[in-house]
Amino acid sequence: MDDTQHERYSRQMILRGIGHAGQERINRARVLVLGLGGLGSPVTLYLAAAGVGTLVLVDFDNVELSNLQRQILHRSADVGRPKTESAADAVRALNPDVKVIALNQFLQGAELRREVAAADLVIDASDNFETRYAVNQLCVQERKPLVSGAAIRMEGQVVVFRTDHDGPCYRCLYRDENGESADTCSLTGVLGPVVGVIGSLQAAEALKLLAGIEQGLAGRLLLFDGLTAEWRSLKLRKDPACPVCGATK
């Protein structure tokens, strides 16, 4: 790192567990971010600010006016633009050290597998079940850490899946592919800061993993109630009968 980079990252480099070596790992890392909405916005901004070397940003939507209440990557002038373009501009303006690969498409099949395999870590900030289940299966197969978040109304959750360390996967938590609520923000609403809280936690967990810090949410589901400002933490167990990571799959 040059002097400018040392100054840029100095406040996190002095943290125990990160230091120069951890920052170098962050600078070399490649992270796949699936979804550039309410969760993906703080995730992307914080990872870029922290100096993640390569961010692969994936979304297939355009910016809408109703997004701006919570999707802080995007600005009023971006309405109508692809979210990947808006996000890439925001990252480059924040930190020119970061390489951005913007994929304006619904990533699936062989292309999704290729990006998961190339990543050091995957962030699921998507809002559709098809992506959630597909990326979980690929992270299990490719042995990649997965940081998953979700938020609706005034509630949110975040969990880290380390199947590369023989931990549980997303399907251990949601065995039935229809196990989660099908509610959407457009139907039930969402408080903007709640997705900010969950997305920020996803970014924090990702940075700890990239730096080599093992303490965190691996195998634990953290639930946030924004109405009462209360947190709950649930220990997850690997399901031997899980259709994705179980012994009988």
PASEBA-1860 file (N, C-alpha, C; in nm, 3 decimals):
! residues 249
1> MDDTQHER> 0.084/-0.119/0.000/0.000/0.000/0.000/0.087/0.124/0.000 ~ 0.039/0.226/-0.071/0.113/0.353/-0.072/0.067/0.439/0.046 ~ 0.126/0.561/0.058/0.097/0.646/0.173/-0.050/0.688/0.175 ~ -0.107/0.714/0.058/-0.247/0.754/0.053/-0.338/0.644/0.102 ~ -0.308/0.522/0.063/-0.389/0.409/0.108/-0.373/0.385/0.258 ~ -0.252/0.401/0.307/-0.230/0.388/0.451/-0.316/0.488/0.528 ~ -0.322/0.611/0.478/-0.404/0.711/0.545/-0.553/0.679/0.533 ~ -0.595/0.636/0.415/-0.737/0.605/0.392/-0.787/0.497/0.488
9> YSRQMILR> -0.707/0.392/0.507/-0.752/0.277/0.584/-0.696/0.274/0.726 ~ -0.636/0.384/0.770/-0.563/0.383/0.897/-0.652/0.349/1.016 ~ -0.777/0.396/1.016/-0.862/0.376/1.134/-0.903/0.230/1.152 ~ -0.909/0.153/1.043/-0.941/0.012/1.062/-0.814/-0.073/1.074 ~ -0.703/-0.022/1.023/-0.579/-0.097/1.034/-0.526/-0.101/1.178 ~ -0.566/-0.003/1.261/-0.519/-0.003/1.400/-0.604/-0.095/1.487 ~ -0.709/-0.153/1.432/-0.794/-0.243/1.509/-0.724/-0.378/1.531 ~ -0.738/-0.429/1.653/-0.685/-0.562/1.681/-0.758/-0.664/1.594
17> GIGHAGQE> -0.683/-0.747/1.529/-0.742/-0.848/1.442/-0.738/-0.810/1.295 ~ -0.714/-0.683/1.267/-0.703/-0.642/1.126/-0.557/-0.608/1.095 ~ -0.511/-0.493/1.139/-0.372/-0.458/1.116/-0.337/-0.450/0.969 ~ -0.207/-0.445/0.941/-0.160/-0.435/0.803/-0.193/-0.563/0.725 ~ -0.173/-0.678/0.788/-0.196/-0.804/0.718/-0.344/-0.821/0.683 ~ -0.432/-0.788/0.777/-0.575/-0.799/0.749/-0.620/-0.704/0.641 ~ -0.565/-0.583/0.642/-0.600/-0.486/0.538/-0.553/-0.534/0.401 ~ -0.438/-0.594/0.397/-0.388/-0.649/0.270/-0.483/-0.757/0.218
25> RINRARVL> -0.534/-0.840/0.310/-0.629/-0.943/0.267/-0.757/-0.880/0.214 ~ -0.803/-0.776/0.279/-0.922/-0.704/0.231/-0.896/-0.645/0.093 ~ -0.778/-0.584/0.076/-0.743/-0.521/-0.052/-0.734/-0.621/-0.166 ~ -0.701/-0.746/-0.134/-0.687/-0.848/-0.239/-0.817/-0.924/-0.266 ~ -0.917/-0.903/-0.182/-1.037/-0.986/-0.186/-1.128/-0.951/-0.304 ~ -1.202/-1.052/-0.345/-1.307/-1.037/-0.446/-1.439/-1.079/-0.381 ~ -1.536/-0.988/-0.380/-1.664/-1.013/-0.315/-1.776/-1.000/-0.417 ~ -1.865/-1.098/-0.416/-1.983/-1.099/-0.503/-2.101/-1.046/-0.423
33> VLGLGGLG> -2.162/-0.936/-0.470/-2.278/-0.875/-0.404/-2.399/-0.895/-0.494 ~ -2.495/-0.972/-0.446/-2.616/-1.002/-0.522/-2.730/-0.916/-0.470 ~ -2.765/-0.813/-0.545/-2.871/-0.722/-0.506/-2.816/-0.588/-0.465 ~ -2.866/-0.480/-0.527/-2.816/-0.345/-0.502/-2.929/-0.254/-0.456 ~ -3.018/-0.311/-0.374/-3.130/-0.237/-0.320/-3.103/-0.190/-0.178 ~ -3.203/-0.208/-0.090/-3.190/-0.157/0.046/-3.077/-0.221/0.124 ~ -3.057/-0.351/0.112/-2.947/-0.419/0.180/-2.815/-0.399/0.107 ~ -2.819/-0.416/-0.023/-2.697/-0.406/-0.102/-2.635/-0.267/-0.101
41> SPVTLYLA> -2.716/-0.165/-0.073/-2.663/-0.028/-0.071/-2.559/-0.008/0.039 ~ -2.594/-0.028/0.167/-2.491/-0.010/0.270/-2.379/-0.113/0.259 ~ -2.413/-0.236/0.219/-2.308/-0.338/0.199/-2.204/-0.286/0.101 ~ -2.249/-0.240/-0.014/-2.157/-0.197/-0.120/-2.076/-0.077/-0.077 ~ -2.140/0.021/-0.016/-2.068/0.142/0.024/-1.964/0.113/0.131 ~ -1.998/0.031/0.230/-1.902/0.003/0.336/-1.788/-0.086/0.288 ~ -1.815/-0.182/0.201/-1.707/-0.265/0.148/-1.614/-0.182/0.060 ~ -1.672/-0.092/-0.018/-1.589/-0.004/-0.101/-1.504/0.087/-0.014
49> AAGVGTLV> -1.565/0.146/0.088/-1.491/0.236/0.176/-1.377/0.164/0.247 ~ -1.399/0.036/0.279/-1.298/-0.043/0.350/-1.185/-0.090/0.261 ~ -1.202/-0.078/0.128/-1.095/-0.112/0.036/-1.097/-0.252/-0.021 ~ -1.214/-0.317/-0.022/-1.221/-0.448/-0.086/-1.174/-0.436/-0.230 ~ -1.082/-0.523/-0.270/-1.014/-0.506/-0.398/-1.104/-0.509/-0.518 ~ -1.194/-0.606/-0.526/-1.284/-0.620/-0.640/-1.425/-0.646/-0.589 ~ -1.518/-0.563/-0.634/-1.659/-0.582/-0.604/-1.732/-0.620/-0.732 ~ -1.794/-0.737/-0.732/-1.877/-0.780/-0.843/-2.021/-0.749/-0.804
57> LVDFDNVE> -2.081/-0.651/-0.869/-2.212/-0.599/-0.832/-2.316/-0.649/-0.931 ~ -2.418/-0.718/-0.878/-2.516/-0.784/-0.963/-2.657/-0.735/-0.929 ~ -2.730/-0.690/-1.031/-2.871/-0.656/-1.018/-2.928/-0.647/-1.159 ~ -3.060/-0.660/-1.172/-3.121/-0.654/-1.304/-3.231/-0.548/-1.311 ~ -3.243/-0.465/-1.206/-3.347/-0.362/-1.202/-3.291/-0.226/-1.235 ~ -3.382/-0.136/-1.272/-3.350/0.005/-1.285/-3.391/0.078/-1.158 ~ -3.329/0.192/-1.134/-3.362/0.274/-1.017/-3.501/0.335/-1.036 ~ -3.586/0.321/-0.934/-3.718/0.383/-0.933/-3.726/0.485/-0.822
65> LSNLQRQI> -3.816/0.581/-0.838/-3.827/0.687/-0.738/-3.859/0.631/-0.600 ~ -3.941/0.526/-0.594/-3.978/0.468/-0.465/-3.862/0.397/-0.397 ~ -3.754/0.369/-0.471/-3.635/0.306/-0.412/-3.558/0.401/-0.321 ~ -3.567/0.530/-0.349/-3.474/0.625/-0.289/-3.496/0.645/-0.139 ~ -3.609/0.601/-0.088/-3.637/0.612/0.055/-3.542/0.526/0.138 ~ -3.479/0.424/0.076/-3.395/0.332/0.152/-3.270/0.287/0.078 ~ -3.266/0.300/-0.054/-3.154/0.247/-0.132/-3.052/0.359/-0.154 ~ -2.965/0.377/-0.056/-2.881/0.497/-0.047/-2.764/0.498/-0.145
73> LHRSADVG> -2.747/0.391/-0.221/-2.648/0.392/-0.330/-2.688/0.488/-0.441 ~ -2.819/0.510/-0.456/-2.872/0.577/-0.574/-2.924/0.717/-0.539 ~ -2.923/0.805/-0.640/-2.966/0.943/-0.624/-3.083/0.973/-0.716 ~ -3.147/1.088/-0.693/-3.263/1.125/-0.774/-3.228/1.128/-0.923 ~ -3.107/1.171/-0.954/-3.065/1.178/-1.094/-3.048/1.041/-1.157 ~ -3.044/0.936/-1.075/-3.026/0.799/-1.126/-3.157/0.730/-1.162 ~ -3.269/0.790/-1.133/-3.397/0.726/-1.163/-3.403/0.691/-1.312 ~ -3.435/0.565/-1.340/-3.439/0.516/-1.476/-3.313/0.446/-1.522
81> RPKTESAA> -3.202/0.466/-1.450/-3.077/0.401/-1.487/-3.070/0.261/-1.428 ~ -2.993/0.172/-1.487/-2.968/0.043/-1.422/-2.901/0.063/-1.286 ~ -2.943/-0.013/-1.188/-2.884/-0.001/-1.055/-2.734/-0.032/-1.057 ~ -2.693/-0.122/-1.145/-2.550/-0.155/-1.152/-2.468/-0.034/-1.195 ~ -2.520/0.045/-1.288/-2.447/0.164/-1.334/-2.440/0.267/-1.223 ~ -2.553/0.291/-1.158/-2.556/0.387/-1.048/-2.463/0.346/-0.936 ~ -2.467/0.217/-0.902/-2.382/0.166/-0.794/-2.234/0.176/-0.830 ~ -2.200/0.142/-0.952/-2.061/0.149/-0.995/-2.009/0.292/-0.986
89> DAVRALNP> -2.091/0.389/-1.026/-2.051/0.530/-1.016/-2.028/0.570/-0.872 ~ -2.116/0.524/-0.782/-2.103/0.559/-0.640/-1.975/0.501/-0.580 ~ -1.943/0.376/-0.616/-1.822/0.312/-0.564/-1.698/0.384/-0.614 ~ -1.694/0.414/-0.742/-1.575/0.480/-0.799/-1.556/0.619/-0.740 ~ -1.667/0.689/-0.712/-1.655/0.822/-0.651/-1.606/0.813/-0.507 ~ -1.645/0.706/-0.437/-1.606/0.689/-0.298/-1.463/0.641/-0.284 ~ -1.424/0.543/-0.366/-1.290/0.485/-0.351/-1.237/0.435/-0.485 ~ -1.151/0.512/-0.549/-1.097/0.472/-0.679/-1.005/0.351/-0.673
97> DVKVIALN> -0.967/0.307/-0.552/-0.884/0.187/-0.539/-0.959/0.060/-0.576 ~ -1.091/0.064/-0.567/-1.173/-0.056/-0.583/-1.203/-0.082/-0.730 ~ -1.181/-0.205/-0.773/-1.221/-0.248/-0.907/-1.366/-0.291/-0.903 ~ -1.446/-0.239/-0.996/-1.588/-0.270/-1.000/-1.620/-0.350/-1.125 ~ -1.688/-0.462/-1.107/-1.742/-0.539/-1.219/-1.893/-0.536/-1.204 ~ -1.962/-0.468/-1.294/-2.107/-0.450/-1.285/-2.176/-0.544/-1.383 ~ -2.263/-0.629/-1.330/-2.336/-0.726/-1.412/-2.484/-0.695/-1.406 ~ -2.534/-0.632/-1.511/-2.674/-0.590/-1.518/-2.757/-0.704/-1.576
105> QFLQGAEL> -2.785/-0.804/-1.493/-2.857/-0.921/-1.540/-2.906/-1.003/-1.421 ~ -3.001/-1.092/-1.447/-3.043/-1.191/-1.348/-2.944/-1.305/-1.358 ~ -2.851/-1.311/-1.265/-2.742/-1.407/-1.272/-2.792/-1.545/-1.228 ~ -2.771/-1.644/-1.312/-2.817/-1.778/-1.282/-2.733/-1.881/-1.356 ~ -2.758/-2.007/-1.326/-2.693/-2.117/-1.398/-2.542/-2.112/-1.393 ~ -2.481/-2.139/-1.508/-2.336/-2.147/-1.517/-2.269/-2.014/-1.486 ~ -2.334/-1.903/-1.523/-2.275/-1.771/-1.495/-2.270/-1.744/-1.345 ~ -2.377/-1.780/-1.273/-2.377/-1.762/-1.128/-2.272/-1.852/-1.064
113> RREVAAAD> -2.261/-1.975/-1.108/-2.159/-2.066/-1.055/-2.018/-2.009/-1.076 ~ -1.994/-1.954/-1.194/-1.862/-1.899/-1.223/-1.828/-1.784/-1.129 ~ -1.924/-1.697/-1.102/-1.897/-1.583/-1.015/-1.881/-1.626/-0.869 ~ -1.961/-1.723/-0.824/-1.945/-1.774/-0.688/-1.808/-1.839/-0.673 ~ -1.768/-1.917/-0.770/-1.638/-1.985/-0.763/-1.522/-1.887/-0.761 ~ -1.537/-1.773/-0.830/-1.429/-1.674/-0.838/-1.421/-1.586/-0.714 ~ -1.527/-1.582/-0.634/-1.534/-1.491/-0.520/-1.466/-1.552/-0.397 ~ -1.416/-1.464/-0.312/-1.368/-1.507/-0.180/-1.483/-1.515/-0.081
121> LVIDASDN> -1.589/-1.440/-0.106/-1.703/-1.432/-0.016/-1.822/-1.383/-0.096 ~ -1.942/-1.430/-0.058/-2.065/-1.393/-0.129/-2.159/-1.324/-0.031 ~ -2.217/-1.213/-0.077/-2.319/-1.141/-0.001/-2.452/-1.159/-0.070 ~ -2.550/-1.219/0.001/-2.685/-1.229/-0.053/-2.768/-1.114/0.001 ~ -2.787/-1.013/-0.084/-2.872/-0.899/-0.052/-2.989/-0.895/-0.149 ~ -3.027/-1.013/-0.200/-3.132/-1.023/-0.301/-3.269/-1.017/-0.235 ~ -3.372/-1.012/-0.318/-3.508/-1.006/-0.267/-3.598/-1.111/-0.333 ~ -3.536/-1.218/-0.384/-3.618/-1.323/-0.446/-3.565/-1.460/-0.405
129> FETRYAVN> -3.658/-1.554/-0.389/-3.624/-1.687/-0.340/-3.535/-1.763/-0.437 ~ -3.559/-1.747/-0.565/-3.481/-1.821/-0.664/-3.333/-1.796/-0.646 ~ -3.295/-1.669/-0.630/-3.155/-1.635/-0.611/-3.104/-1.688/-0.478 ~ -3.180/-1.674/-0.371/-3.135/-1.716/-0.239/-3.103/-1.865/-0.235 ~ -3.191/-1.946/-0.289/-3.168/-2.090/-0.285/-3.056/-2.131/-0.380 ~ -3.051/-2.067/-0.497/-2.946/-2.103/-0.594/-2.808/-2.067/-0.541 ~ -2.794/-1.947/-0.484/-2.661/-1.906/-0.438/-2.619/-1.987/-0.316 ~ -2.714/-2.024/-0.231/-2.680/-2.110/-0.118/-2.623/-2.244/-0.166
137> QLCVQERK> -2.691/-2.304/-0.261/-2.644/-2.434/-0.310/-2.505/-2.424/-0.370 ~ -2.480/-2.317/-0.444/-2.348/-2.301/-0.506/-2.240/-2.271/-0.403 ~ -2.275/-2.193/-0.300/-2.177/-2.166/-0.195/-2.140/-2.294/-0.120 ~ -2.237/-2.384/-0.102/-2.207/-2.513/-0.041/-2.114/-2.592/-0.132 ~ -2.147/-2.599/-0.259/-2.068/-2.678/-0.353/-1.928/-2.622/-0.372 ~ -1.915/-2.489/-0.374/-1.785/-2.425/-0.396/-1.713/-2.392/-0.265 ~ -1.778/-2.422/-0.152/-1.719/-2.398/-0.019/-1.680/-2.252/-0.001 ~ -1.779/-2.166/-0.021/-1.758/-2.022/-0.006/-1.843/-1.969/0.110
145> PLVSGAAI> -1.789/-1.878/0.190/-1.870/-1.815/0.296/-1.983/-1.733/0.234 ~ -2.100/-1.740/0.298/-2.219/-1.668/0.251/-2.273/-1.583/0.365 ~ -2.287/-1.453/0.339/-2.346/-1.361/0.436/-2.483/-1.321/0.384 ~ -2.587/-1.364/0.456/-2.724/-1.348/0.409/-2.801/-1.251/0.497 ~ -2.879/-1.163/0.434/-2.962/-1.069/0.508/-3.100/-1.058/0.448 ~ -3.194/-1.015/0.529/-3.331/-0.992/0.482/-3.395/-0.889/0.574 ~ -3.489/-0.810/0.519/-3.560/-0.710/0.598/-3.695/-0.682/0.536 ~ -3.794/-0.660/0.620/-3.929/-0.626/0.577/-3.997/-0.552/0.693
153> RMEGQVVV> -4.086/-0.461/0.661/-4.155/-0.381/0.761/-4.054/-0.316/0.856 ~ -4.055/-0.350/0.982/-3.959/-0.298/1.078/-3.875/-0.411/1.138 ~ -3.856/-0.518/1.061/-3.786/-0.636/1.110/-3.676/-0.676/1.012 ~ -3.570/-0.734/1.066/-3.462/-0.779/0.980/-3.386/-0.894/1.043 ~ -3.307/-0.960/0.961/-3.225/-1.071/1.009/-3.097/-1.080/0.928 ~ -2.993/-1.131/0.992/-2.866/-1.153/0.924/-2.804/-1.280/0.980 ~ -2.736/-1.355/0.893/-2.673/-1.481/0.934/-2.554/-1.507/0.841 ~ -2.452/-1.571/0.896/-2.335/-1.610/0.817/-2.331/-1.761/0.809
161> FRTDHDGP> -2.322/-1.813/0.687/-2.314/-1.956/0.664/-2.173/-1.993/0.625 ~ -2.110/-2.081/0.704/-1.973/-2.126/0.678/-1.974/-2.275/0.650 ~ -2.033/-2.315/0.540/-2.031/-2.457/0.505/-1.890/-2.502/0.468 ~ -1.800/-2.406/0.440/-1.659/-2.442/0.420/-1.597/-2.488/0.552 ~ -1.662/-2.459/0.665/-1.620/-2.508/0.797/-1.720/-2.609/0.851 ~ -1.795/-2.671/0.761/-1.892/-2.775/0.796/-2.006/-2.723/0.883 ~ -2.042/-2.596/0.863/-2.155/-2.540/0.936/-2.285/-2.558/0.859 ~ -2.397/-2.513/0.917/-2.526/-2.523/0.850/-2.534/-2.432/0.729
169> CYRCLYRD> -2.631/-2.460/0.642/-2.653/-2.375/0.524/-2.793/-2.313/0.531 ~ -2.825/-2.233/0.433/-2.953/-2.163/0.429/-3.071/-2.260/0.430 ~ -3.056/-2.375/0.363/-3.165/-2.472/0.358/-3.180/-2.550/0.488 ~ -3.077/-2.548/0.573/-3.095/-2.604/0.708/-3.191/-2.515/0.787 ~ -3.187/-2.385/0.760/-3.275/-2.290/0.828/-3.414/-2.289/0.765 ~ -3.418/-2.288/0.632/-3.543/-2.287/0.559/-3.549/-2.412/0.472 ~ -3.590/-2.521/0.535/-3.593/-2.650/0.465/-3.689/-2.648/0.346 ~ -3.808/-2.591/0.368/-3.907/-2.578/0.262/-3.873/-2.457/0.178
177> ENGESADT> -3.871/-2.471/0.046/-3.837/-2.359/-0.041/-3.939/-2.248/-0.032 ~ -4.053/-2.273/0.030/-4.152/-2.169/0.054/-4.157/-2.133/0.203 ~ -4.046/-2.160/0.271/-4.045/-2.143/0.415/-4.045/-2.000/0.463 ~ -3.997/-1.907/0.381/-3.996/-1.768/0.419/-4.123/-1.700/0.369 ~ -4.155/-1.588/0.429/-4.270/-1.510/0.384/-4.246/-1.457/0.244 ~ -4.351/-1.455/0.165/-4.342/-1.401/0.029/-4.374/-1.253/0.024 ~ -4.387/-1.189/0.141/-4.416/-1.047/0.145/-4.304/-0.968/0.078 ~ -4.340/-0.856/0.018/-4.242/-0.768/-0.043/-4.259/-0.628/0.012
185> CSLTGVLG> -4.154/-0.546/-0.006/-4.161/-0.409/0.043/-4.276/-0.333/-0.021 ~ -4.303/-0.360/-0.149/-4.409/-0.288/-0.218/-4.546/-0.320/-0.162 ~ -4.560/-0.438/-0.099/-4.689/-0.479/-0.043/-4.703/-0.441/0.104 ~ -4.596/-0.456/0.180/-4.606/-0.438/0.325/-4.525/-0.321/0.378 ~ -4.439/-0.262/0.297/-4.359/-0.150/0.340/-4.232/-0.191/0.413 ~ -4.143/-0.096/0.430/-4.019/-0.121/0.504/-3.964/0.013/0.552 ~ -3.911/0.013/0.673/-3.848/0.133/0.729/-3.704/0.139/0.680 ~ -3.668/0.245/0.613/-3.536/0.256/0.551/-3.419/0.224/0.643
193> PVVGVIGS> -3.413/0.283/0.763/-3.299/0.253/0.850/-3.287/0.107/0.891 ~ -3.398/0.031/0.888/-3.389/-0.111/0.924/-3.304/-0.186/0.822 ~ -3.327/-0.162/0.692/-3.241/-0.228/0.593/-3.098/-0.176/0.604 ~ -3.083/-0.050/0.647/-2.948/0.003/0.669/-2.876/-0.070/0.780 ~ -2.948/-0.099/0.889/-2.889/-0.172/1.001/-2.846/-0.312/0.957 ~ -2.935/-0.382/0.887/-2.903/-0.520/0.847/-2.792/-0.521/0.743 ~ -2.798/-0.433/0.645/-2.693/-0.427/0.544/-2.558/-0.391/0.604 ~ -2.558/-0.301/0.702/-2.432/-0.264/0.768/-2.374/-0.382/0.844
201> LQAAEALK> -2.460/-0.462/0.908/-2.413/-0.582/0.977/-2.356/-0.683/0.877 ~ -2.421/-0.697/0.763/-2.366/-0.786/0.661/-2.226/-0.741/0.620 ~ -2.208/-0.611/0.601/-2.076/-0.560/0.564/-1.973/-0.585/0.674 ~ -2.013/-0.565/0.799/-1.921/-0.587/0.911/-1.878/-0.733/0.919 ~ -1.974/-0.824/0.903/-1.940/-0.966/0.907/-1.848/-1.004/0.791 ~ -1.875/-0.948/0.675/-1.791/-0.977/0.559/-1.648/-0.929/0.580 ~ -1.632/-0.808/0.632/-1.498/-0.754/0.651/-1.421/-0.833/0.755 ~ -1.487/-0.877/0.861/-1.419/-0.960/0.961/-1.370/-1.090/0.899
209> LLAGIEQG> -1.455/-1.154/0.820/-1.414/-1.279/0.755/-1.297/-1.256/0.660 ~ -1.303/-1.150/0.582/-1.196/-1.123/0.485/-1.064/-1.093/0.555 ~ -1.073/-1.027/0.671/-0.950/-0.992/0.744/-0.894/-1.109/0.823 ~ -0.974/-1.217/0.836/-0.927/-1.333/0.910/-0.975/-1.340/1.053 ~ -1.075/-1.258/1.089/-1.132/-1.261/1.223/-1.242/-1.365/1.227 ~ -1.230/-1.462/1.315/-1.323/-1.575/1.317/-1.447/-1.549/1.401 ~ -1.439/-1.458/1.501/-1.557/-1.431/1.582/-1.663/-1.363/1.498 ~ -1.788/-1.408/1.513/-1.894/-1.345/1.437/-2.021/-1.427/1.438
217> LAGRLLLF> -2.097/-1.412/1.332/-2.231/-1.471/1.325/-2.235/-1.606/1.256 ~ -2.124/-1.669/1.236/-2.125/-1.799/1.169/-2.211/-1.896/1.249 ~ -2.315/-1.949/1.182/-2.402/-2.046/1.247/-2.500/-1.987/1.345 ~ -2.516/-1.854/1.346/-2.614/-1.790/1.434/-2.703/-1.698/1.352 ~ -2.830/-1.698/1.384/-2.928/-1.611/1.321/-2.954/-1.494/1.415 ~ -2.926/-1.372/1.368/-2.948/-1.253/1.448/-3.073/-1.182/1.397 ~ -3.171/-1.166/1.486/-3.300/-1.107/1.451/-3.313/-0.970/1.514 ~ -3.361/-0.872/1.436/-3.375/-0.734/1.483/-3.520/-0.690/1.469
225> DGLTAEWR> -3.575/-0.639/1.579/-3.709/-0.580/1.578/-3.692/-0.429/1.589 ~ -3.712/-0.361/1.478/-3.691/-0.217/1.477/-3.798/-0.140/1.552 ~ -3.913/-0.201/1.573/-4.021/-0.133/1.646/-3.989/-0.124/1.794 ~ -3.942/-0.235/1.851/-3.910/-0.237/1.994/-3.761/-0.215/2.021 ~ -3.681/-0.209/1.914/-3.535/-0.195/1.927/-3.476/-0.309/2.009 ~ -3.520/-0.431/1.979/-3.472/-0.549/2.050/-3.405/-0.646/1.953 ~ -3.308/-0.720/2.006/-3.234/-0.819/1.928/-3.254/-0.957/1.989 ~ -3.254/-1.059/1.903/-3.252/-1.198/1.947/-3.147/-1.273/1.865
233> SLKLRKDP> -3.080/-1.368/1.926/-2.980/-1.449/1.857/-3.015/-1.595/1.875 ~ -3.021/-1.668/1.765/-3.056/-1.809/1.768/-2.941/-1.892/1.711 ~ -2.901/-1.996/1.784/-2.798/-2.087/1.737/-2.858/-2.182/1.634 ~ -2.791/-2.196/1.520/-2.838/-2.285/1.415/-2.760/-2.415/1.418 ~ -2.827/-2.523/1.388/-2.763/-2.654/1.380/-2.769/-2.707/1.237 ~ -2.667/-2.777/1.199/-2.668/-2.840/1.068/-2.770/-2.953/1.067 ~ -2.853/-2.955/0.964/-2.956/-3.057/0.950/-2.899/-3.176/0.873 ~ -2.886/-3.294/0.936/-2.832/-3.410/0.864/-2.914/-3.448/0.742
241> ACPVCGAT> -3.042/-3.410/0.743/-3.129/-3.444/0.630/-3.147/-3.329/0.533 ~ -3.065/-3.225/0.547/-3.075/-3.110/0.457/-3.054/-3.156/0.312 ~ -3.138/-3.113/0.219/-3.125/-3.156/0.081/-3.005/-3.095/0.008 ~ -2.940/-2.997/0.070/-2.826/-2.931/0.007/-2.693/-2.973/0.070 ~ -2.684/-2.965/0.204/-2.555/-2.992/0.269/-2.556/-3.114/0.360 ~ -2.672/-3.180/0.376/-2.683/-3.293/0.467/-2.617/-3.420/0.415 ~ -2.597/-3.513/0.506/-2.529/-3.638/0.471/-2.611/-3.724/0.376 ~ -2.744/-3.699/0.373/-2.831/-3.781/0.288/-2.871/-3.712/0.159
249> K> -2.806/-3.600/0.127/-2.846/-3.524/0.007/-2.821/-3.606/-0.119
END
